[in-house]
Amino acid sequence: MARSAVSFEYKRRIAINKVGVSAIHLVLIAMTACFIIPFYWLLCCSFKLPSELFEVPVRWIPNRIQFDNYIRMFNYIPFARYLRNTLIIVFFNIVGSMLSGAVIAYGFSCLRWKGRDKVFVIVLITMILPFQVIMIPLFMLFQRLHWIGTFLPLTVTCFFGNPFYIFLIRQFFLSLPRELREAARIDGANEFMIFSWIVVPLSTPVLATVAIFGFLRTWNDFIGPLIFLASDKLYTLSIGAQMIRSRLQPNWELLMPLGVIMVLPVLIIFFIMQKYFIQGIAMSGIKG
């Protein structure tokens, strides 16, 4: 009787665990569908005729897949030029964010100097300032520097550090064993050697996370290019999307393919680097 009771209890727990795992999977599938369905709808609409976009009932599969919307979109705006401008800004933003964030975070986490923690608090306080508050002062500053109408306001500023990236990298640096740096100092390594040979190679996850955040922030940025880029030759894809929509007609059939093109790189980069992204976010919160 005792063995049968133990066996029954064991089977009951296994059944409960299976039900719980199944419920979790159903919730995850439902949440995944909430994100996949809008993108699927965007992709389908990019191949539809303008008359089919707002049909009732909704047609989830186009009658005929046609690429006229993509061809018209490429001809409606100088897509190649806008893509090149966007990639230039994205590249310098990623490089500047990783370089400046790593250097500044190393000073806040691995070096001891008077007033370090107070200065770090001041850096964190700047995170609460929205861009709209400093937008006009920045414009006046860049105007005096004769940077308006160039890429400089959107690229050079990234090399001076972003508070969120500094905080993220600093938290990751604090999770690294201090013994590694102390052993390197005993062997005669200076701070630059410790930073470049030990800390940076171990910080691939958080630097990849910063690169992803920097890409998303710059790729989708609209206000910055709109304010600081005064020439049509310097416009980005986000401004190109607004130019399509700002005509007398919304031109939804042209916005759909442009939306697909702008979303695809984000999805591809995230799926390729998701391991580093999750690891960087998780390890950045180990120590405070």
N, C-alpha and C positions, 0 to 999 in steps of 0.2 A: 504493500500500500504506500509506503514512504517513497519508494522509487517511482511509482506511477504518479504520485503527487508532484514530485520534483520534476519529472518529465513533462507533466501537464503545465506546470508553471513556466518551465523553460520554453515550451512551444508557444505559450500565451505571450511571453515577452518578445519572442521572435516575431509573432504575428503583429504585435503592437508596433514594434520597430519598423516592420515592413509598411504598415499603414502610415506611420509618421513620415518615412522616407518618400512614399508615394505622394502624400499630401504636399510635401516640400517641392517635389518635382512638378506637381501640377501648378503650384503657385509660381514657380520659376518659369514654366512654360507660358503661363498667362502673362507674366510680366514681360517676357521676351516678345510675345505677340504684340504687346502694346507699343514696343519700339520698332518691330519689323513691319507691321502693317502700314504705318505712315510712309516709310521709305519705299515699300512695295507699291503703294498708291502713287507716290511721286514718280517712280520708275515707269509704271504703266502709263501715266498721263503724258510722260515725255514722248511716247510713241503714238499718241492718239491725235486725231484730227481736232481742230478747235471746236467743232460742233459736238464732239463726243465727250468733252471734259465735264460738262455739267448735266449729263443725261440722268434722268430718273425713270426707272431704277438704275442704280449705279452699275456700270459695266466694269468688272474687275479685270477682265482680259480684253485687250483691244481686238477689234474685228480683223484688223490688218496692221502688222508692225511696219511702220514707215519712219524713215530717218529725216524727213523734210524739216521737222522742227529743229533738229541739230544743225542742219545745213543753214537754215534761215538764221538761227541764233549766231552762228559763226560769221555770217555776213552782216548781221545787224549791228554788232559791236566789233571792234578790233580785238578779238579774243586772244590772239597770240601775244599781242603787246601787253594787254592787261594781265595775262598769265605770267609773262616774264617779269613785269613789275612786282607782282605779288610774290613770286618766288625769290626775287632779290631781297625784298623786305623780310620775308620769312627766314631766309638764310642768315642774314645779319642779326636778326632777333634771336634765333636759336643759339648762334655762336656767342653773341654778347651776353645772353642770359646765363648760359652755362659757365662762361669764363668769369664774369663779374660775380655771379652768385657763389661760385666755389671759392674764389679768393676772399671775398668778404666774410662768408660763412666760416672759413678757416680761422680768420682773425677773431671771430666771436666765439668759437668753440675750442680751439686748440692753443690759442695764445692767451697769456694772462697779462693784463694791463689795467691800469687804474681807470675806473669808470666804465669798464667794458659792459657790464650788465645794464647800466643806466642808458648808455648809448643804444644798446640793443632794444631797450623798451621804446626809445624814441623812434627807432626804425619801425618797430611794430605798430606804433601809433599812426604812422603815415599810411598804413593799410586801410584805415577807416575813411580816408579822404577819397571821395569819388572823382573820377576824371573831370566831371562837369565843373567841379569847384576850381581846379587848377587850369582849366582849358584856356581861359582868357589870358591869365598871366603867362602861360607857356607860349601862346601865340604872339604876345607882345615881345617876349624874350627872343623867340626865333626870328621875328620880323627885324629886330635890331641886329641880329647876327646875319641877316640876309639868307636865312635858311628856308624861308617859305618858297614853295615851288620846287623843292628838291626832296630827295629821300633822307636827308640828314636828320630831320626831327623824328623820323620813325625808325632810324637805325642807330645813330650815335648814342641816343639816350639809353639804349639797352645795355651799353657797356658800363653804366653807372650803377647797376644793380636794381633788382626788383624786390621789394620787401617780402613778398610771399615766397619767392624762390630762395631768398636768403634764409628765411625761417625754415623752409623745408630741408635745405641742404645742411643747415646747422644742426637740426635735430638728427639727421642721419650721421653726421660727423661725431656727435656725442655718443652714438651707439657703437662706434668703432673702439676696439680695445686700446686703452691708453698705453699699455705695455709695448705695443708695436712702435709708437713714436719714441718712447723712452729708450728702447733698445737701439733705435736708429741714431739717437743723439749720443748714446754711449759709443757707438761705432764711428762717430765723427761727422754725421750728416747734419747739415744746416736745415733751416726751416723750409727753404725752397726745395731742397732735395726730399725732405719728408713729405711735403705737399705733393710734389710731382711724381715721386716714385712709390709712395706708400698709400697716401690718402686717396688721391684721384683714381688709381687703378681699382681700389676697393669700392669706389662710389659709383660704379656703372649704373646700378638701378636708379638711384636718385637723380643722376644726371640725365638718364633716359626719360625719367618722369618730367624733369624740367623742360627737356626738349619737346615732349608731347604737349605740355601746357603752353610753351612758347609758340609752337606751331598752331595750336587751336586759337590762341589769343590773336595772333597776327593774321592768320588765314581768314578769320571771320570779322576782323576789325573793319568798321565802317566810319566811325566818327573821326578817328585819327587821319586817315587818308583824305577824307572829305574836307577837313580843316586845313591841313598843311600842304596838300598837293594841289596847286593852283592851275595845273596844266593837264589837258586831256591826255597828253603823251605819257603822263606819270600815273594815271588812274589804275586802280586795282580791280579785281573781279567783283568785289562787294559793291563798289561804285557802279560797275557795269550792270549789275543786277538792278540797281536803283534806276539807272538810265533807261533800261528796258521798261520798267514799270511806271516811270514818270511821264510817259507819253499820254496822249489823249485816251488811248486804250491800254488796259493792263497788260496785254500780250502774255496771257498765262501760258500759252503754248510754247513761248520762248523762255519763260522763266523756269518751266519744268526741266528741260534738258540742262540749263545752267545750274539748277539746284542739284541735279544728279551729279554733275561734274564736280561741284564744290563739296559734296558730301562724300563721294567715293574715296578721295585721298585720306580723309579723316578716319574712315572705317578701316582702310588698308593699314595705315600706320598704327592704329590702335591694336588691331589683331596681330600685327607683326611684333609689336613691342609690349603687349599686355603683360607678359611675365615680368619684365623689368618694371613696368608701371605699378603693378600690384605690390611687388616686392619693395619698391621705393617708398610707396605710401605706407605700407605696413611697418617698415623698419624706421621710418622717420618719426614715429610716435613712441618709440621704446623708452627714450629718456627725455625729460623736460628740463 
